């Protein structure tokens, strides 16, 4: 992180380290100054740490540098958000030249004190990590540099759109480093998503972006490529998703021009499975019984199709059909479903399956549990060929790779699936007709993808 800062023409450095911990990041920054990579006549550090028990450790860490380089430091307790908002609100804000951040990770409730404080200065966000970056960016001087390590969840999804717009309006992205492993840097906080280090420059011209990747913090397999900014944030994407290409420019699989339609264009909808099992415990059943209908979980699907009811599965197999549950049920028919969660290091992010009504006997309704996304037509089933075509398309290597460019989470949301572009309805149906009579191995699926017109 310290190594990403570019040499600056400014003689005075004013470094911000919010959430400083024991001072490790500020220490790394000072080590780089000692090595002569960053030449400043004076260095001032403000280290914020809410845990007073760590202040002595920070003091020991930073004091050890005072005889080697011209550094002054101030350790500040209390709430960084409150402090920064107060300074911005009163226009007494100190302007920093550099910021290095390993922020806390915690959701911010919509009616919480932190959320209300942030709104005072025009920041709308849902997590402490994005709040820390927003505030730090706001108090940087023009040309000021910010390096932060973050969960990758901010790159996509509707909840982080205001944060993406806030950052892109105020700064240029110069470098992104992606850790492909989803259980390393934030493992203590159970953040099961890829982690990313970003280098931002306040009020700077946006040029090409350096993208580097490694499996983990050993950097033993690091690769580096340069990409035009319009391949990072697509100009025609109103959601401002931030893509992270992992292959050299020109080497990635290109989607054919025929893949340009929205779900609305092809008359299909996608929804999160409406049955949240822990909220309807009194209605779910381990095995089917009179008056119940199938309740489908990701565990009911495999490469051969559906296994229902599934013996020995930890999840239930059925839900009672009654006046309370009827609103959550779908008519029996063909559907395409996509698992919402993949395991930590699974090869595929998108895993699609087909619901075949032939898997059930004398069943009028189906329940889809909340860990599935369901493609449907106004809560009705799809034509068989369309359902099969959708599943084949979504299971292709090209679509999985394209999806990974903007999604590094374990979760595949309905909103993400709405963002993807699809072939025409006619092409999907043709794809489904071909796939019905072929073996569904990856090579065959990818070959069918090449035939999309």
N, C-alpha and C positions, 0 to 999 in steps of 0.2 A: 504493500500500500504506500509506504513512504517513497518507494522507488518510482512511483508514477508521477510525482510532482516534477514539472518541467522547470529548468532554471529560469529565474525571473530577473528583470532589470531593477526591481525595487531593492533599496538598500536596507529597509526596515521590514522585518517579518513580524506579523502579529498572528500567531497561530491559535486557533480555536480547537479544543478537544472536549466536546460535550459527551458526558457519560464516560469519563476517563478511566474508570476502573483503578488499576494500580499504576497507570501512566505508561503502559507499554507502547501505545501508538506515538505519543509525544516523544518517548525515548527513541523510537526508530527514526523519527523525523530528525532529531538532534544528532543521531549517529551519522545520518547522511550529510548533515551540515559539517560535522567534524571531518568527514572524508573529503570535503571540498566540492561536493557535487552541487550544493546550494550555498552561495556566498552572500551572506548578509552581514552588515555592520552591527546590527542589533537584532535580537530575537526576544519577543515577548510572548509568553504563553498564558492563556487562560484555560485552566482545566476545571471543568464542572463535574462534580461527582456527588450524587444525592446521599450516598452511604458514607456517613462521617467516619466509620471505622476504617475506611480505606485511605483517609487523608494522610495519615502518617506514612503509608507505603508510597503514595504519590510524592510526598515531600522528600523521602529518601531517594527516590528514583530521579527526580528533577534536580535536586541539590548536587548530585554527583557530577553534573555537567557544568556547573557555574565556574569552575576553575579552568575549563578547557575552551569554552566559547563564551561570547558576551550574551548570556541569556538571563532574562528575568522571568519569573513565573508567579502566578497567582492561583491559588486553589480555592474554588468557590463551592460551597455547599448549597443545599436547597434544590429547588425544582428548576431545571434548565428552561423548560417551556415557559414557566411563569416569569423568570428573569428576562428571557429574550423578548417575550411579548410586551412586557412592561417597557423595555428599552425602545422597541419599535413604536409602541403606542405613544410614548412620550417624546418620540423623535430624539432620544438621547442615545441612540444606538451606536455602539462602538463598531467600527468597520474593521473587519479582519482581512488579511491578505491570503491566509491559508486556513483550511479546516480539514481535520482528519477524524473520521467518525466510525465507531463500531456501536451503533445505536441500540437501545433496548427494543425488544420485540414484544409488543402487547397491544391487543385491540383497544380502541378508544370508543366507549359507548357514546351514542349520539347525544345524550343529555348530560354527559359528564362535564366536570369543571374544565378539564383539558380541552375538550371539543369547543366549549364556549370561549375559552381564552384564545384558541387558534382562530376562531371566526372573527375575533376583533381585528386581526391583522390580515384578513382575507385568505386564510388557509383552511381548506376543507379536505380533511383526510381521515382515515379510519384506523391508523396504527401509529404507535409511538415512533417507529423507525422512519416513516415518511414525514412525520411531524418534525423530528430532529433535523432531517435533511432540508426540509423546506425553510425552517427558521435559520439554519446555518447559511443557506444560500442567500437568504434575504439580507443577512448582515455582512456579506462579503463585499469588498470594494470591486468596482469594474476591473476585470482581469484577474480577480481573486480565484484561487484554485481550491476545489473541494474533492477529497477522495473519501469514499464510504464503502463499507461492505454491507450488503443488503440481501435479504431474501428476494428472489426474483419475481415474487407475486405482483410487484408494481408494474411489470411490463405489459400486463394485459388485464382484462376484466373491467367491468363498469365502475367498481368501487374506487379504483385507483386512477380513473380518468382525470379528475381534477388535479391530482398530484402530478400526473404526466404533463398536463397542460401547464401547470405552474412551473415545472422544471424547464420544459422546452421553450417557454416564453422568456425565461431569465438567463438561460445558460446554454452553452454548447457542450455536447458530449464528445470528448476526445478519445477516450479509451474505455473499453469494457472487458473485464476478465471474468470468464465463466468457469465456475467449479462444477463439473458434471455430476459429481457425487452429491446426493441429496440428503446425506446424514452426517455431515462433518462439522462445518463451522458453527451451525446453530443447533447442534445435537442436544445441548443441555436444555434448550427451550422447545424441543420436539417440533422444530420447524422442518417438516419433511418436504423440502423443495430445493431446487438448485439455488446456489448462492452466487452473487455477482459483485465484483468490485467495479465501481465507476469513477472516472475522472471527469469532473465538470469544470468549466471556466465561466465565470459570471460575465454576462454582457459581451460575449465573444462571437466572432464569426463562426458559423457552423460549417466545417469542411468534412473531409473523409473521416471515418472512425476506425481506429485500431481495435480489432477484436482478437483477444487471446483466450485460449482455453487450456485447462488441465483437469485431470480427474480429481485431484485434491490439493492440499497445501504443501505437498512435497515438490510440486512443479516438475516432476520427473518426466512428464510427457507433454510439456507445454508446446503449443503451436500458436502462431501469430499470423493474422491476415489483415488486410486493409479493405474497407468497403465504403462505397459512396453512401452518403447519409440517406438517400432515397431508398436504399435497401435495408436501412435500419428502421426508419419510420416512413411507411409508404404514403406518398402524397395524397392518395385518394381514400385514405382510411380516416374517417371522422373520429374514431375511437382513440387515435394516436397510439396504437399498440407499438411497443418497442421490440423489434426483432433482433435476435442474436444469432447471426449466421455462424456456423461452425466449420464450414468448408471455404476454400478460396473462392473469390468472386469468379463466376463462370463455371465452377465445378459442381455447383449444386444442381439437383434435379429441377428442371424447369417445367412448370405446369403448362400443358397445352392451352392455346387460346380458347379452345372449346370449353374450358373450365372457367366460366365467368358468371354463372348464375347464382342468385341468392335462393334461399329456401322459399321465400315468398314468390319468386319468379316461377318455381316449379310446383307451387301449390302444396308445400309440406310444412309442417310445424315440428318443433322439437321442444320437449318439456322435461323438467326434472321429475322423476317418479314421485307421485303425490303421497304415497303411503310412508309415513314416518313411524316405524314400528313401535318405538318406545312411547309414542303418544296414543297408540290404539291397542295397548296390551290386552285389554279385555276382549278384543275382537279377533286377535290372531290365534292360530292353531298350529301345533307342531306338525300334524298330519291332516289331510283332508277328511272332512266329516260332513254329514248332511247339513245343507244350508251354507257351506263354505265354497270359495272359489280359489283357484291358484294364486299365490302371492309369490312373485318372481324376484329373486335376488341375483346378483352377479354369479354366485356360486352354482346356480342352476344351468349356466351356459358353459359349454366346452366346444372344442373344435368340431365335434360330431353333431352338435345341435343342442337340444334341451334335454336335461335329465330331471324329470318331475313326476311324482314327488321324489325327492332325493333323501334316501335313508342315511342316517348318521351325520347329517349336516347340522351344524350348530344353530342355524337360522331356521325359523318356521317355514312351512310349506304352503300355508293357506290362511285366508282371512274370511271371516263370516260376512256374508252379503246381507245387509239390512239397511234400514233407512239412514243410519248414521254413516255407513261406509260407501253407500251407492255412489256418492259424488266423486269418490276417488277411483272408481273402477272404469275400465275400458271394455268395450265390446270385444269378444273373442275375434281375432283376425290375424293377419300378417302385420308385423311391426319390425322395425329395425331398432335395436337398442345398443347403447354404448355405455360401458362401465364408467362411472365418475371417478374412480380411484384406481391407480396402478400401484403396484408394489414399488419399494424404494428404487431398486436398480433393474426394473423390468425393461426388456429390450424395446417393447412397444408402449407408446403413450396412449394411442387410440386403439381400443379393442371393441369391434362391432360384431353383433350377432343378429340372427333372424329369429323372430318368434313365429313358429309354425303352428297354426291352430290344430293341425293334425296330431300334435303332441298331447292333446287333451281330449277326453271323451265326455260328451254331454256337458260341456261347459259354455255358459253364455257370457261370462264376464271374466276379466283378468285384473289382478292387482300388480302394479309395478312399484317396487320399493324404492326409497329415496336415493339409493346408491346406483341407480340406473337413469340414463337419459333415454327418452322415448321419442322416436320419429313417428308422426301420425298425421292424419288429415282431419282436422277439427275434431279430435278425440275419437276418430274412427280408424279402422285398420287401413293399410295400404294395399294396392294391387301387389300380388305376390312378386312379380318381376321387379317392381319398383323397390320393394323392401330388400330383395336380394341384391339388386344393383347398388343400392345405397351401402349395404354392408361390405360388398366387394370394394367399392370406391374408397370407403373410409379405412379399410384394412390394407391399402396399398402402402408401400414403402415411401413413395413420393409424398403422399398426404401426411403420413406420420412425421416425415422430416420437415415438411412445411409447417406443421403444427408446432413442432419443437422450437421453431425460430422465435415464436412469441410466447410460448407457454413452458415454464420450467417447474410447474407445480405438480404434485401428485394427483391433482384434481383436474378433470375435464368437465367443464360446466356447459350447460345448455347455451349460455351466452357465447362461449367460444365456438361451439358448433354452428351457431347462427352466423358467425363472422366468416367461416370458411366459404370459399366459392365452390360451386358444384357444376357438373355437366348438366345439360338440359334434361328435362323429364324424359324425353324420347330416348336420349343416350343412356340414361340410367336404366330404363326399362330394357333396352337392347342388351346392356351389360348384364342385367339380372337373368335374362333368358339364356345367355351363353353360359353364365356361371352355374346355373342349375344342373347342368349335365357334365360339369368338369370337376376334377379334384381340387379342393380349396387349399392347396399349398401356396406358400408365399411366391414362388416362382411363377405359378400359373396366374395368381392374382395380379402380379406386377406386369405380366405379359398382356393381360386383358386391359390394364390401364393404358398401355401404349396404343390400343386400338380405339380409344375414346375419340369420337368425332363430334 
